[in-house]
């Protein structure tokens, strides 16, 4: 295994370990989907031996608990509440409110790496 792959696998392991710890904490703190939650997604063609037009990707997301209005959302910055109230259709009757933040990366690789022209229908 070359050094580049080894470094990538170590980084992925550390990210997964940290996300797993956060997920376990969130699971122990919450009993329903209406509570604040963490979500981790991971996809890698080499590890999972498949191709879904994504070579590699991951994301870590934090979702707030569900609330009855933008004003009652807990642990959400004020500017998010203000934007939520200002955007049409996000303040209708009988809605529940939730905010989220995510960080992630997606790598898409064309099928033919030797071509430099635009390949229509082939990501990216």
Secondary structure, 3 states (H helix, E strand, C coil): CCHHHHHHHHHHHHHHHHHHHHHHHHHHHCCCCCCCEEEEEEEEHHHHCCCCCCCEEEEEEEECCCECCCCCCCCCCHHHHHHHHHCCCCCCCCCCECCEEEEEEEECCCCCCCCCCCCCCCCC
